[in-house]
Amino acid sequence: MDARRSPRLAVALVIALLCTAVPAPARAAGCQGDPGFQLLQALLPDVVGDCTGFAYANPLTGDTIQPTTRGTLVRPRGDGWPTFTDGQQTWIDGPAGLAVRPSTARFPWETPSTPCLLAGSDFHFSEAVTRPDGDAVGTATFRNPCDVPVSLMLDILTRAVGSDRPLADAPTIFLASVPPGASRTFGYRIPQVGPDSTAQTTVTWFAGPLNRWTCIQVGAEGCLLIDPWLASAVNALADLDEGQALLRIAAASGARLLRAPTADGLIASYTPATRVVTLDPALDRSSSWVRAAVLAHELQHVADVARNALDGSPDSCYAAETTAYRRQAAVWARLWQEHLPPALDASHAMLNTITLTVSRDPDGFARSLIQAYRSECGG
């Protein structure tokens, strides 16, 4: 389905909820693209904060939405005035200059369109109990403040106090289609809790129906179509310069990112004929960073096809797999700031092993792929 023809697509946004006082990492200090967003950030730097992730064209309302570290910038459809809201107050660069109002009120000259927003007050986390294995567990409740169903993903990351270095992450929590005004209680886990660690929870959410394409702007001429359930992995990849480059190439190539069962037990695949990158739902059992590293592997294949690097020969096939695994290993290492995490599950163990082998014996790893991919590449 083409997102540009569908009036009811879900839109992914990102907010950060802190279990402690560690700030969420910003993806881009400057708000790029919309001059109105740049002006509001210049006028209110301490209020707006830094832009994070990508600006989203919301097909439900026609608005352009840009998440920031302190709230959301919004450009209403048409010639609407650029606004910033932190959930409680809204600042508008209107016809008489900068104005501020409560988020529940409206000025007479405003476009009648207001985005659905989540805030920290919509979540209640119970006190976590530390288990003998060092993890802490508890329950939390989310109440949907929107007038449409909301789906969301929660990723919990433990960082070192003082250095902001990531230590461990937990499997993503998925909440699907929470009705308007309804509450949903779920269990959460904070991995590897210690006296020198602190936890950060990132919530990626979208409103509206499931299983529809979302169109995001990644700096290419066209947008990138993604399954909204992959939004948190895309945002994690966008934290890295090389991840942003891969996403731009995918958008320029007309690729789409889909979460769906893959053939032959693969965890991910790329089909050049349809330009679809597919990540298997089995990866839901791990974290967004795991899915981001796997996604980098497949997006490297997209990039190789885009630059006509494959000639159909076995040698070309083996070289492409080698390049993709090296890209995956580089992304995994950079997400963890070159300190690999504990092997909390099979996906972490696999990515750690690949990353270490590529680093220590790159030629040997390339030779091992010849055997592993003989049936696929031939020769």
C-alpha distance (Angstrom), angle and dihedral (degrees) to the residues before:
residue distance angle dihedral
M1 . . .
D2 3.78 . .
A3 3.82 110.2 .
R4 3.77 91.9 -149.5
R5 3.82 90.4 64.6
S6 3.79 98.3 46.2
P7 3.81 119.6 86.2
R8 3.82 96.4 -165.6
L9 3.80 108.2 53.3
A10 3.78 122.5 143.3
V11 3.78 119.4 -115.9
A12 3.79 124.8 -144.1
L13 3.79 120.2 -139.1
V14 3.78 132.0 172.5
I15 3.79 130.2 -136.5
A16 3.79 128.7 168.9
L17 3.79 124.4 -132.2
L18 3.78 116.0 -170.2
C19 3.78 124.8 -146.6
T20 3.83 84.1 -168.8
A21 3.77 136.7 6.0
V22 3.82 99.6 -75.2
P23 3.83 109.3 125.5
A24 3.79 119.6 -125.7
P25 3.82 111.6 -110.6
A26 3.79 114.8 -103.9
R27 3.79 119.4 -131.8
A28 3.78 97.8 -156.8
A29 3.78 128.1 11.6
G30 3.80 93.9 -157.1
C31 3.80 122.8 58.5
Q32 3.78 101.8 -125.5
G33 3.78 129.7 -161.6
D34 3.81 107.5 21.1
P35 3.85 113.6 71.8
G36 3.79 89.5 -155.8
F37 3.81 90.7 57.7
Q38 3.80 90.4 48.4
L39 3.81 90.8 50.6
L40 3.80 94.1 49.8
Q41 3.78 90.4 48.6
A42 3.82 90.0 50.4
L43 3.82 91.9 48.0
L44 3.82 95.2 43.8
P45 3.82 107.8 24.2
D46 3.80 95.4 154.5
V47 3.80 92.3 44.8
V48 3.82 99.5 44.5
G49 3.81 98.6 36.8
D50 3.81 120.4 -171.3
C51 3.79 126.1 -31.2
T52 3.80 115.5 -110.7
G53 3.77 130.3 -161.1
F54 3.77 120.5 -17.6
A55 3.78 133.5 -38.9
Y56 3.80 111.3 -105.7
A57 3.78 128.0 -145.1
N58 3.81 102.4 -139.1
P59 3.80 107.7 -144.3
L60 3.82 90.1 -170.5
T61 3.81 92.1 65.7
G62 3.81 106.7 7.1
D63 3.82 89.6 -118.8
T64 3.81 126.0 135.6
I65 3.80 110.7 -130.0
Q66 3.81 126.8 -165.4
P67 3.83 118.9 -175.0
T68 3.82 117.8 -143.0
T69 3.79 134.7 -173.8
R70 3.83 89.6 -99.7
G71 3.81 104.6 33.9
T72 3.80 140.4 -52.4
L73 3.79 135.8 -49.6
V74 3.81 113.9 -147.8
R75 3.80 132.6 -168.6
P76 3.84 106.2 -168.3
R77 3.77 116.3 -138.7
G78 3.77 119.3 -80.5
D79 3.81 113.6 6.2
G80 3.80 95.7 -21.1
W81 3.78 119.5 156.3
P82 3.83 115.1 -101.4
T83 3.80 111.9 -108.2
F84 3.78 140.2 -175.4
T85 3.79 124.3 -153.9
D86 3.80 132.4 -176.9
G87 3.81 91.3 -170.0
Q88 3.81 93.9 -96.8
Q89 3.82 103.4 51.2
T90 3.80 133.5 23.8
W91 3.82 126.0 -149.8
I92 3.82 117.8 -158.2
D93 3.78 131.2 -170.6
G94 3.80 91.6 -144.7
P95 3.82 138.4 165.0
A96 3.83 92.0 -71.0
G97 3.80 95.4 40.9
L98 3.78 129.2 -100.0
A99 3.82 114.4 1.4
V100 3.80 133.8 171.3
R101 3.79 131.6 -154.3
P102 3.83 138.7 162.1
S103 3.79 110.7 -80.9
T104 3.80 89.8 -120.2
A105 3.86 92.5 59.6
R106 3.80 132.1 65.9
F107 3.80 137.5 -151.0
P108 3.85 114.5 -124.5
W109 3.82 92.3 -118.8
E110 3.84 96.0 53.4
T111 3.81 124.2 112.2
P112 3.84 106.6 -106.8
S113 3.80 95.3 -116.2
T114 3.80 126.3 105.8
P115 3.81 124.1 175.8
C116 3.75 122.2 -128.4
L117 3.83 108.6 -107.9
L118 3.78 134.2 -168.2
A119 3.80 123.2 -150.8
G120 3.78 136.6 -172.5
S121 3.80 89.6 -101.4
D122 3.83 88.9 66.6
F123 3.83 89.3 68.8
H124 3.80 128.7 63.2
F125 3.82 117.6 -168.8
S126 3.80 118.8 -165.0
E127 3.79 118.7 -139.4
A128 3.79 108.9 -79.8
V129 3.82 122.3 -123.9
T130 3.81 117.5 -141.7
R131 3.80 115.3 -128.1
P132 3.84 126.1 -148.1
D133 3.83 89.9 -101.3
G134 3.81 90.9 61.7
D135 3.81 97.0 -105.9
A136 3.80 120.7 119.3
V137 3.80 122.2 -140.8
G138 3.76 135.1 -168.7
T139 3.78 144.5 139.0
A140 3.79 131.0 -95.5
T141 3.79 136.3 -170.8
F142 3.79 127.7 -144.5
R143 3.80 121.7 -162.9
N144 3.81 116.6 -162.0
P145 3.84 108.6 -131.5
C146 3.82 93.9 -176.9
D147 3.78 129.6 95.6
V148 3.83 91.3 -127.5
P149 3.82 131.4 56.2
V150 3.80 113.6 -81.7
S151 3.81 128.1 -153.1
L152 3.77 122.3 -167.9
M153 3.80 147.1 176.0
L154 3.81 123.8 -145.4
D155 3.81 122.2 -158.1
I156 3.80 119.8 -171.9
L157 3.80 118.3 -158.9
T158 3.80 127.5 -176.3
R159 3.81 116.0 -144.0
A160 3.78 133.6 -171.8
V161 3.79 114.0 -103.4
G162 3.79 112.3 -112.5
S163 3.81 98.4 10.7
D164 3.83 101.2 53.1
R165 3.83 86.9 -137.7
P166 3.83 112.9 155.2
L167 3.80 114.1 -116.8
A168 3.80 107.5 175.6
D169 3.80 141.8 -19.3
A170 3.78 135.1 -147.6
P171 3.82 130.0 -134.2
T172 3.80 113.3 -83.1
I173 3.79 116.7 -95.7
F174 3.82 112.3 -136.1
L175 3.81 122.6 -157.6
A176 3.80 114.0 -178.0
S177 3.80 128.0 -158.6
V178 3.80 102.8 -16.7
P179 3.84 103.2 -169.7
P180 3.82 121.7 -121.6
G181 3.79 110.8 -77.5
A182 3.82 92.0 3.6
S183 3.81 127.4 124.9
R184 3.79 129.2 -137.1
T185 3.81 124.3 -163.6
F186 3.80 120.0 -155.2
G187 3.78 140.6 167.8
Y188 3.80 121.6 -109.6
R189 3.80 135.8 -167.2
I190 3.80 129.6 -153.4
P191 3.83 107.9 -157.2
Q192 3.81 125.6 -135.1
V193 3.81 98.4 -4.7
G194 3.80 114.2 -166.0
P195 3.79 140.3 156.2
D196 3.81 90.8 -93.9
S197 3.80 97.0 46.8
T198 3.77 136.7 81.9
A199 3.81 132.8 -169.5
Q200 3.79 131.5 -124.2
T201 3.80 124.8 -169.0
T202 3.80 119.7 -156.8
V203 3.81 117.4 -165.3
T204 3.80 119.7 -159.1
W205 3.78 113.1 -171.4
F206 3.77 144.2 169.9
A207 3.78 134.1 -170.6
G208 3.78 127.8 -137.6
P209 3.81 133.8 31.4
L210 3.80 124.5 -10.2
N211 3.79 128.2 -122.8
R212 3.80 96.5 39.9
W213 3.78 129.1 120.6
T214 3.80 118.8 -101.7
C215 3.79 119.0 -151.4
I216 3.81 114.7 -143.0
Q217 3.79 130.9 -179.3
V218 3.82 112.5 -125.8
G219 3.80 101.7 168.6
A220 3.81 97.7 -83.2
E221 3.81 126.6 113.7
G222 3.79 90.6 -101.4
C223 3.78 131.6 34.7
L224 3.79 126.7 -101.4
L225 3.79 116.8 -115.5
I226 3.80 112.9 -140.4
D227 3.76 138.3 170.8
P228 3.83 102.1 -110.2
W229 3.82 90.0 -129.7
L230 3.83 86.9 68.1
A231 3.81 94.3 53.5
S232 3.81 95.0 101.8
A233 3.81 91.7 51.6
V234 3.81 90.8 48.4
N235 3.80 90.6 50.2
A236 3.81 91.0 49.9
L237 3.80 90.7 51.0
A238 3.80 90.2 47.7
D239 3.82 89.2 61.9
L240 3.82 87.2 75.3
D241 3.81 127.0 67.3
E242 3.80 92.3 -134.1
G243 3.80 89.7 47.8
Q244 3.78 90.9 54.4
A245 3.81 89.5 50.3
L246 3.81 91.7 51.9
L247 3.80 91.4 49.4
R248 3.81 91.9 50.0
I249 3.81 91.3 51.2
A250 3.80 90.3 49.0
A251 3.81 91.3 51.7
A252 3.81 92.5 46.9
S253 3.81 89.6 49.3
G254 3.80 93.4 52.2
A255 3.81 92.3 -115.9
R256 3.80 122.3 161.2
L257 3.81 128.1 -151.8
L258 3.80 115.1 -139.4
R259 3.81 135.2 -178.6
A260 3.80 106.2 -146.7
P261 3.82 140.8 120.4
T262 3.79 112.2 -71.0
A263 3.79 129.0 -145.4
D264 3.82 125.9 -99.8
G265 3.78 95.4 13.3
L266 3.81 94.8 -67.4
I267 3.78 118.0 155.0
A268 3.81 91.4 -144.8
S269 3.80 141.4 -0.5
Y270 3.79 144.4 178.4
T271 3.81 122.1 -140.3
P272 3.83 110.1 -162.9
A273 3.82 93.1 -166.6
T274 3.81 92.0 62.4
R275 3.84 96.7 23.7
V276 3.80 90.0 -130.6
V277 3.79 124.5 144.4
T278 3.80 109.2 -158.6
L279 3.81 127.2 -162.1
D280 3.79 116.0 -167.9
P281 3.85 118.0 -123.1
A282 3.82 86.8 -124.4
L283 3.81 84.8 81.8
D284 3.82 88.1 65.3
R285 3.79 86.1 82.5
S286 3.79 90.0 68.7
S287 3.82 135.1 49.4
S288 3.79 134.1 -73.7
W289 3.81 89.3 -109.3
V290 3.81 89.8 58.6
R291 3.79 90.2 51.0
A292 3.83 90.3 46.6
A293 3.82 91.8 55.7
V294 3.80 92.1 47.2
L295 3.80 89.6 46.5
A296 3.83 89.7 53.1
H297 3.81 89.0 57.7
E298 3.80 92.6 54.4
L299 3.81 94.0 41.5
Q300 3.81 88.3 55.4
H301 3.80 86.5 59.8
V302 3.80 88.4 51.4
A303 3.80 89.4 52.4
D304 3.82 92.7 48.3
V305 3.80 91.6 51.7
A306 3.81 90.7 46.5
R307 3.80 91.9 55.9
N308 3.83 93.1 42.9
A309 3.80 92.1 -116.6
L310 3.81 93.5 147.3
D311 3.79 119.6 77.7
G312 3.80 97.6 175.7
S313 3.81 95.0 -104.7
P314 3.82 123.2 127.8
D315 3.80 90.9 -117.4
S316 3.80 90.2 54.1
C317 3.80 90.6 49.3
Y318 3.81 93.5 50.6
A319 3.81 91.3 45.9
A320 3.81 90.7 52.0
E321 3.81 92.2 52.1
T322 3.79 91.0 47.5
T323 3.81 91.2 51.7
A324 3.82 91.8 46.9
Y325 3.80 93.5 51.3
R326 3.79 91.0 47.6
R327 3.79 89.6 51.7
Q328 3.79 90.7 48.8
A329 3.80 91.2 49.6
A330 3.81 92.4 48.4
V331 3.80 92.4 50.7
W332 3.80 92.6 47.3
A333 3.81 91.8 49.9
R334 3.81 93.4 47.3
L335 3.79 93.8 48.7
W336 3.81 87.4 56.8
Q337 3.82 93.5 41.8
E338 3.84 89.9 -115.0
H339 3.85 92.1 -58.5
L340 3.80 106.2 107.2
P341 3.82 116.9 -140.2
P342 3.80 128.1 -119.3
A343 3.80 113.6 -81.7
L344 3.80 94.8 -107.0
D345 3.81 92.9 162.3
A346 3.81 140.9 4.4
S347 3.82 93.2 -87.2
H348 3.81 92.9 54.4
A349 3.81 90.9 46.4
M350 3.81 91.6 50.3
L351 3.81 94.3 48.1
N352 3.80 91.9 45.7
T353 3.81 91.7 50.7
I354 3.80 93.4 48.0
T355 3.80 92.3 46.6
L356 3.81 93.8 49.6
T357 3.81 93.5 44.9
V358 3.80 93.5 48.5
S359 3.81 89.3 50.3
R360 3.82 98.0 45.2
D361 3.81 102.6 34.3
P362 3.83 110.8 13.9
D363 3.81 94.0 162.9
G364 3.77 92.6 48.8
F365 3.77 90.9 48.5
A366 3.83 90.5 51.4
R367 3.81 89.8 51.6
S368 3.80 91.4 50.5
L369 3.81 90.1 57.5
I370 3.80 90.9 60.8
Q371 3.78 89.1 66.4
A372 3.80 95.2 38.9
Y373 3.84 93.9 50.3
R374 3.81 99.9 34.5
S375 3.80 93.7 112.6
E376 3.80 92.0 47.0
C377 3.82 99.4 41.7
G378 3.83 100.9 28.5
G379 3.78 123.0 -159.8
